[in-house]
Amino acid sequence: MQQVSYSLKYYTLLLSLFSAAVVFIVILYLSCKQEAVLVSLSLYKSKFKEEPTLWHRLNSNDTAENDTLVWHIAHYEDRDFPYGGPAIVMMIFHYYNKTLPSLWLKTCNDEYCDCLPPQWVPHGKLVNKIRREVKYFFNAVFVIQPNTTSVYDTVDAYNDSSCTDSGLIIEDMPVYYETKEKKIEFAVCLYKAIIAKDTSLLDVASWIEINRAIGVEHITMYDQDIGPDIMRLLKNYEKEGFVKLIGWKIYNPDFRIAYNGQLATANDCFYRYLRRAKYVLFIDLDELIIPHSTTTLGDMITSLSKFKNISQYRFYNSFWHESQISLVYNDTKKLPIHFRRLERTKNPPETKRYKNIIRMEAAVRIGIHHVYHMKKGYKRYQVPEHIGLMHHYRTPDYAKDEKQLTEKIMSRYFNTVMKRLTQMTDSY
């Protein structure tokens, strides 16, 4: 009987050891598999932090108008079709009549480092407030070697082709590549960085809430010189998770380089949403893209689904003017601009002021009113006026004599937006 007991204990011990071995092998396999997954990703970042230095000057002895400015982060382009392989993209302002700067990028993987030259991709000339040409905006594109399977979270920039220590000009530049953020359908990129004197607290809050009402899930905005009240408002939206506010501070606020470098803000924002949002609206604070045949962006895009392979949904511009009537109150000053301007240009004649909803997976390079480069096989679609329209809340002199019509389409959002505005602005 005692011998049987010993035998049972012996077999029980063997079974326990065998089970432990199986568990160990499974854990080891899963660990290796997970490691393989991480290595196969070109870059993985669990959390990205903005740098305190927003702009790097390559020529520190130059004047503000003559130096070369480099945005403090680079972006990772993981799609092959734009540049023939994965690439790191830097954003640069450069004086228009100077030789392009000497710039190489050092990238490293687990085995070795490489010193890469840039492909210079110009986006257009930038001008200051007196319309004198000052700078061009470029993307400096560094195509990564095909056999690279991983890239560090940061890269170093050099002014020599060997990437020697003596040529180091920017150290540990963060590379933005966020894969863990919640996927969304519609987002907004604000083209122009915000300047306090150009904005009204009530109108900013209304602009945000109307975008929410039509189906936008997240907004990215840039701070050039925001006043304290609007800053508090936007910080509250940030806490909610609906707005991302990014410091911009390009030069002095009075040195308005192409509306505060809007080509750069647009492209920085483009890469931030590249893997996160399906569609992005690129608009200014005095603009809204409003569905007219439906009430939401999602329903509007669905109604256009018969048109295949669309990369750019382009919307006609209409100017909205001050009118003698408003949607409710007698005192129109208590209303945001979107509910007190009910008269607009009748048949939008504008061919230069289009704004767009971009299908992110098919776009490569964007401008102010166009997609400069899109995926092969994709095209632009001009949205009919009765389907959707860009509402432009300003009145240039040349538009004052155009035919006007009164339209109360914004009334559909009035109750929802005004309720939210009361909650958000009561303490200001």
C-alpha positions as CSV (number, residue, x, y, z in Angstrom):
1,M,0.0,0.0,0.0
2,Q,2.9,2.3,0.9
3,Q,4.6,1.5,-2.4
4,V,1.5,2.4,-4.4
5,S,1.4,5.7,-2.5
6,Y,5.0,6.5,-3.4
7,S,4.2,5.6,-7.1
8,L,1.3,8.0,-7.1
9,K,3.4,10.8,-5.7
10,Y,6.1,10.0,-8.2
11,Y,3.7,10.2,-11.2
12,T,2.0,13.3,-9.8
13,L,5.5,15.0,-9.6
14,L,6.3,14.0,-13.1
15,L,2.9,15.3,-14.3
16,S,3.5,18.6,-12.6
17,L,7.0,18.9,-14.1
18,F,5.6,18.1,-17.5
19,S,2.8,20.7,-17.2
20,A,5.3,23.3,-16.0
21,A,7.5,22.5,-19.0
22,V,4.5,22.9,-21.4
23,V,3.5,26.3,-19.9
24,F,7.1,27.5,-20.1
25,I,7.4,26.5,-23.8
26,V,4.1,28.2,-24.6
27,I,5.1,31.4,-22.8
28,L,8.5,31.3,-24.6
29,Y,6.8,30.8,-28.0
30,L,4.4,33.7,-27.4
31,S,7.2,35.9,-26.3
32,C,9.2,35.2,-29.4
33,K,6.1,35.7,-31.5
34,Q,5.4,39.0,-29.9
35,E,9.0,40.0,-30.3
36,A,8.7,39.2,-34.0
37,V,5.6,41.3,-34.4
38,L,7.3,44.3,-32.8
39,V,10.4,43.9,-34.9
40,S,8.3,43.7,-38.1
41,L,6.8,47.1,-37.3
42,S,9.0,49.7,-38.7
43,L,8.6,51.8,-35.6
44,Y,6.5,51.5,-32.5
45,K,5.8,54.3,-29.9
46,S,3.6,53.7,-26.9
47,K,3.5,57.4,-26.0
48,F,4.8,60.4,-27.8
49,K,5.8,63.6,-26.1
50,E,6.2,67.0,-27.7
51,E,9.6,68.6,-27.3
52,P,10.0,72.0,-25.5
53,T,12.0,73.4,-28.4
54,L,9.5,73.9,-31.2
55,W,11.9,75.0,-34.0
56,H,15.5,74.2,-34.7
57,R,17.6,76.9,-36.5
58,L,20.2,75.4,-38.7
59,N,22.0,78.8,-39.1
60,S,21.8,80.5,-35.7
61,N,23.7,83.6,-36.8
62,D,21.2,84.5,-39.5
63,T,18.3,86.9,-39.0
64,A,14.8,85.5,-38.4
65,E,13.9,86.1,-42.0
66,N,17.0,84.4,-43.4
67,D,17.6,81.3,-41.3
68,T,16.5,77.8,-42.0
69,L,13.9,76.5,-39.6
70,V,13.3,72.8,-38.9
71,W,10.1,71.6,-37.1
72,H,11.1,69.8,-33.9
73,I,9.7,66.4,-34.8
74,A,9.9,64.2,-37.8
75,H,7.2,61.9,-39.1
76,Y,7.3,58.3,-40.2
77,E,5.8,57.4,-43.6
78,D,5.2,53.7,-43.5
79,R,3.5,53.4,-46.9
80,D,5.6,52.3,-49.8
81,F,3.8,54.0,-52.7
82,P,4.7,57.7,-51.9
83,Y,8.5,57.3,-52.1
84,G,9.2,53.7,-53.0
85,G,9.7,52.6,-49.5
86,P,9.3,53.6,-45.9
87,A,10.7,57.1,-45.1
88,I,11.3,59.7,-42.4
89,V,9.9,63.1,-43.3
90,M,11.1,66.4,-41.8
91,M,9.4,69.8,-42.3
92,I,11.6,72.8,-43.1
93,F,11.2,76.5,-43.8
94,H,14.0,77.8,-46.0
95,Y,14.9,81.2,-47.5
96,Y,13.7,81.2,-51.1
97,N,17.0,82.3,-52.8
98,K,19.5,80.4,-50.7
99,T,21.1,77.1,-51.5
100,L,19.4,74.2,-49.9
101,P,20.9,73.3,-46.6
102,S,23.4,70.4,-46.2
103,L,21.4,67.9,-44.3
104,W,21.7,64.2,-43.7
105,L,19.8,61.9,-41.4
106,K,21.3,59.1,-39.3
107,T,19.1,56.2,-38.8
108,C,20.0,53.0,-36.9
109,N,18.6,49.6,-36.5
110,D,19.7,46.8,-34.3
111,E,22.7,45.9,-36.5
112,Y,24.1,49.1,-38.0
113,C,23.5,52.8,-38.8
114,D,23.1,54.6,-42.1
115,C,23.6,58.2,-43.2
116,L,20.8,59.2,-45.6
117,P,20.5,62.2,-48.0
118,P,17.2,64.0,-48.4
119,Q,14.8,64.2,-51.3
120,W,13.6,67.8,-51.3
121,V,9.9,68.0,-51.9
122,P,8.8,71.7,-52.2
123,H,5.2,72.7,-51.3
124,G,5.2,76.3,-52.4
125,K,6.5,79.8,-51.6
126,L,5.6,81.5,-48.3
127,V,5.2,85.3,-48.0
128,N,5.2,87.7,-45.1
129,K,2.5,90.3,-44.4
130,I,3.9,92.8,-47.0
131,R,3.7,90.1,-49.6
132,R,7.5,89.9,-50.1
133,E,8.7,86.4,-50.7
134,V,10.5,85.1,-47.6
135,K,10.6,81.3,-47.4
136,Y,9.6,78.1,-49.1
137,F,8.2,75.2,-47.2
138,F,9.8,71.8,-47.9
139,N,9.4,68.2,-46.9
140,A,12.9,66.7,-46.6
141,V,12.2,63.0,-47.2
142,F,14.8,60.4,-46.2
143,V,14.0,57.0,-47.7
144,I,15.1,54.2,-45.4
145,Q,17.2,51.3,-46.7
146,P,14.9,48.4,-47.8
147,N,16.4,45.9,-45.4
148,T,15.7,48.0,-42.3
149,T,13.1,46.4,-40.1
150,S,13.2,48.8,-37.1
151,V,14.0,52.4,-36.5
152,Y,14.7,54.1,-33.2
153,D,12.3,56.6,-31.6
154,T,14.6,59.4,-32.4
155,V,17.0,60.4,-35.2
156,D,20.0,62.7,-35.5
157,A,20.6,65.3,-38.2
158,Y,24.0,66.2,-39.6
159,N,25.5,68.7,-42.0
160,D,28.0,66.2,-43.5
161,S,27.4,63.1,-45.6
162,S,29.3,60.8,-43.2
163,C,27.2,61.8,-40.2
164,T,30.4,62.4,-38.1
165,D,30.1,63.7,-34.5
166,S,31.5,67.1,-35.5
167,G,28.7,67.6,-38.0
168,L,25.8,67.0,-35.6
169,I,23.3,69.8,-35.8
170,I,20.1,68.2,-34.3
171,E,20.3,65.5,-31.7
172,D,17.5,63.1,-30.7
173,M,14.8,64.4,-32.9
174,P,11.6,62.5,-32.0
175,V,9.9,60.5,-34.8
176,Y,6.1,60.5,-34.7
177,Y,4.5,57.2,-35.4
178,E,1.5,56.4,-33.2
179,T,-0.3,53.1,-33.7
180,K,-2.1,52.7,-30.5
181,E,-4.6,55.7,-30.7
182,K,-8.3,55.0,-31.1
183,K,-9.3,54.8,-34.8
184,I,-11.8,57.5,-35.8
185,E,-13.9,58.2,-38.9
186,F,-13.7,62.1,-39.1
187,A,-11.1,64.5,-37.8
188,V,-10.4,68.2,-38.4
189,C,-7.0,69.9,-39.0
190,L,-6.9,73.6,-38.4
191,Y,-4.9,75.2,-41.2
192,K,-3.8,78.4,-39.5
193,A,-2.2,78.6,-36.1
194,I,-4.4,80.7,-33.8
195,I,-3.6,84.3,-33.0
196,A,-5.6,85.9,-30.1
197,K,-6.5,89.1,-31.9
198,D,-8.0,87.2,-34.8
199,T,-10.4,85.1,-32.7
200,S,-13.5,85.4,-30.5
201,L,-14.0,83.0,-27.6
202,L,-17.7,82.4,-28.5
203,D,-16.9,81.8,-32.1
204,V,-14.1,79.4,-31.4
205,A,-16.3,77.4,-29.1
206,S,-19.1,77.4,-31.6
207,W,-16.8,76.3,-34.4
208,I,-15.7,73.3,-32.3
209,E,-19.2,72.4,-31.3
210,I,-20.6,72.6,-34.8
211,N,-17.8,70.3,-36.0
212,R,-18.8,67.9,-33.2
213,A,-22.5,68.1,-34.2
214,I,-21.8,67.1,-37.8
215,G,-19.8,64.1,-36.8
216,V,-16.2,65.1,-36.2
217,E,-14.5,63.0,-33.5
218,H,-11.3,64.9,-32.9
219,I,-9.7,68.3,-33.8
220,T,-6.0,69.3,-33.9
221,M,-5.2,73.0,-33.5
222,Y,-2.0,75.0,-33.3
223,D,-1.1,77.8,-30.9
224,Q,0.7,80.8,-32.3
225,D,-0.4,83.4,-29.8
226,I,-3.6,82.3,-28.0
227,G,-5.1,84.6,-25.3
228,P,-5.7,83.3,-21.8
229,D,-9.5,82.8,-22.1
230,I,-9.3,80.9,-25.3
231,M,-6.4,78.9,-23.9
232,R,-8.5,77.8,-20.9
233,L,-11.3,76.9,-23.2
234,L,-9.1,74.7,-25.4
235,K,-7.4,73.1,-22.4
236,N,-10.9,72.0,-21.2
237,Y,-11.5,70.5,-24.6
238,E,-8.1,68.8,-24.4
239,K,-9.0,67.3,-21.0
240,E,-12.2,65.9,-22.6
241,G,-10.1,64.4,-25.3
242,F,-11.8,66.2,-28.2
243,V,-9.1,68.7,-29.0
244,K,-5.3,68.4,-29.3
245,L,-3.5,71.8,-29.0
246,I,0.0,72.0,-30.3
247,G,2.5,74.8,-29.6
248,W,3.6,76.5,-32.8
249,K,5.2,79.9,-32.1
250,I,6.8,80.5,-35.4
251,Y,8.6,83.8,-35.1
252,N,7.0,86.8,-33.5
253,P,3.2,86.8,-33.9
254,D,3.4,90.0,-35.9
255,F,5.7,88.3,-38.5
256,R,2.9,86.4,-40.2
257,I,4.7,84.0,-42.5
258,A,2.1,82.8,-44.9
259,Y,-0.7,82.8,-42.3
260,N,1.7,81.4,-39.7
261,G,3.1,78.7,-41.8
262,Q,-0.2,77.0,-42.7
263,L,1.4,74.6,-45.2
264,A,3.5,73.2,-42.4
265,T,0.7,72.9,-39.9
266,A,-1.4,71.1,-42.5
267,N,1.3,68.6,-43.2
268,D,2.2,68.1,-39.6
269,C,-1.5,67.5,-38.9
270,F,-1.8,65.2,-41.9
271,Y,0.9,62.8,-40.5
272,R,-0.6,62.9,-37.0
273,Y,-3.9,61.5,-38.4
274,L,-2.4,59.3,-41.2
275,R,-2.9,56.0,-39.3
276,R,-5.7,57.2,-37.0
277,A,-8.5,58.9,-39.1
278,K,-10.2,57.7,-42.3
279,Y,-11.2,61.2,-43.4
280,V,-9.8,64.6,-42.4
281,L,-11.3,68.1,-43.0
282,F,-8.7,70.7,-43.6
283,I,-10.2,74.1,-42.8
284,D,-9.6,77.5,-41.0
285,L,-11.4,78.9,-38.0
286,D,-13.7,81.0,-40.2
287,E,-14.7,78.0,-42.3
288,L,-16.9,75.0,-41.9
289,I,-17.7,72.2,-44.3
290,I,-21.5,71.6,-43.8
291,P,-23.6,68.8,-45.3
292,H,-26.6,70.2,-47.0
293,S,-28.4,67.1,-48.2
294,T,-27.9,65.3,-44.9
295,T,-27.1,66.4,-41.3
296,T,-23.9,64.5,-40.8
297,L,-20.6,64.0,-42.6
298,G,-21.0,60.2,-42.4
299,D,-24.3,60.3,-44.1
300,M,-23.0,62.7,-46.7
301,I,-20.0,60.6,-47.6
302,T,-22.2,57.5,-47.7
303,S,-24.5,59.2,-50.2
304,L,-21.5,59.7,-52.4
305,S,-20.3,56.1,-52.2
306,K,-21.2,55.3,-55.8
307,F,-18.2,57.4,-56.8
308,K,-15.2,55.1,-56.3
309,N,-11.6,55.8,-55.5
310,I,-12.0,59.3,-54.3
311,S,-9.1,60.8,-52.5
312,Q,-10.3,64.5,-52.3
313,Y,-13.8,65.6,-51.8
314,R,-13.7,69.3,-52.8
315,F,-16.3,71.8,-51.6
316,Y,-17.3,75.1,-53.2
317,N,-16.7,78.2,-51.2
318,S,-19.6,80.5,-50.1
319,F,-19.2,83.8,-48.2
320,W,-21.7,84.3,-45.3
321,H,-22.5,88.0,-44.4
322,E,-24.0,89.8,-41.5
323,S,-27.8,90.0,-41.9
324,Q,-30.7,91.9,-40.4
325,I,-32.1,88.6,-38.9
326,S,-30.8,85.8,-36.8
327,L,-32.1,82.4,-35.8
328,V,-33.5,83.6,-32.4
329,Y,-32.4,86.4,-30.3
330,N,-33.0,90.1,-31.1
331,D,-29.5,90.9,-29.9
332,T,-27.4,89.1,-32.5
333,K,-24.2,90.0,-30.6
334,K,-25.1,87.3,-28.1
335,L,-24.9,84.7,-30.9
336,P,-21.8,83.2,-32.4
337,I,-21.1,84.2,-35.9
338,H,-22.5,80.9,-37.4
339,F,-26.0,81.6,-36.2
340,R,-26.2,85.3,-37.0
341,R,-24.9,85.3,-40.5
342,L,-27.7,83.9,-42.6
343,E,-27.1,85.5,-46.0
344,R,-24.6,84.0,-48.4
345,T,-23.3,84.3,-51.9
346,K,-25.9,82.5,-54.1
347,N,-24.0,80.6,-56.8
348,P,-20.5,80.1,-55.5
349,P,-18.3,81.4,-58.3
350,E,-15.1,80.7,-56.4
351,T,-12.6,78.4,-58.1
352,K,-9.6,79.1,-55.9
353,R,-11.0,78.9,-52.3
354,Y,-12.1,75.3,-52.2
355,K,-11.6,73.3,-49.0
356,N,-11.5,69.6,-48.8
357,I,-12.3,66.4,-47.0
358,I,-9.3,64.1,-47.6
359,R,-9.3,60.3,-47.6
360,M,-6.1,59.8,-45.7
361,E,-5.0,56.4,-47.1
362,A,-4.8,57.7,-50.6
363,A,-3.2,61.2,-50.1
364,V,0.5,61.9,-50.0
365,R,1.1,65.7,-50.1
366,I,-1.5,68.3,-49.4
367,G,-1.7,72.1,-50.1
368,I,-4.1,74.7,-49.0
369,H,-6.8,74.0,-51.5
370,H,-5.6,70.9,-53.3
371,V,-4.0,67.4,-52.9
372,Y,-0.7,67.8,-54.7
373,H,0.0,64.1,-54.8
374,M,-2.4,61.1,-54.4
375,K,-2.2,57.4,-54.8
376,K,-2.4,56.1,-58.3
377,G,-5.9,55.3,-59.4
378,Y,-7.5,57.8,-57.0
379,K,-9.1,61.1,-58.1
380,R,-10.7,64.3,-57.0
381,Y,-14.5,64.7,-56.7
382,Q,-16.2,68.1,-56.9
383,V,-19.1,67.9,-54.4
384,P,-22.3,69.6,-55.8
385,E,-23.6,72.6,-53.9
386,H,-26.8,70.9,-52.9
387,I,-24.9,68.0,-51.3
388,G,-22.4,70.0,-49.2
389,L,-20.8,73.5,-49.1
390,M,-17.9,75.3,-47.5
391,H,-19.3,78.1,-45.3
392,H,-16.8,81.0,-45.2
393,Y,-17.6,83.4,-42.4
394,R,-16.0,86.6,-43.7
395,T,-16.9,89.2,-46.3
396,P,-14.3,90.4,-48.7
397,D,-15.1,93.5,-50.6
398,Y,-15.4,91.8,-54.0
399,A,-18.1,89.5,-52.6
400,K,-20.4,92.2,-51.3
401,D,-21.9,92.9,-54.7
402,E,-22.6,89.2,-55.6
403,K,-26.1,87.8,-55.5
404,Q,-27.2,86.8,-52.0
405,L,-29.7,84.4,-50.6
406,T,-31.0,83.9,-47.1
407,E,-30.5,80.4,-45.8
408,K,-31.3,79.0,-42.3
409,I,-29.6,75.6,-42.8
410,M,-27.6,76.1,-39.6
411,S,-30.8,76.0,-37.5
412,R,-30.6,72.2,-37.5
413,Y,-27.6,72.4,-35.2
414,F,-28.7,75.5,-33.1
415,N,-30.2,73.8,-30.0
416,T,-27.5,71.2,-29.7
417,V,-24.6,73.7,-30.1
418,M,-26.1,76.5,-27.9
419,K,-26.6,74.0,-25.1
420,R,-23.0,72.9,-25.2
421,L,-21.8,76.5,-25.5
422,T,-23.7,77.4,-22.3
423,Q,-21.9,74.6,-20.5
424,M,-18.4,75.4,-21.9
425,T,-18.4,79.2,-21.7
426,D,-20.4,80.0,-18.5
427,S,-17.2,80.6,-16.5
428,Y,-15.5,82.9,-18.9
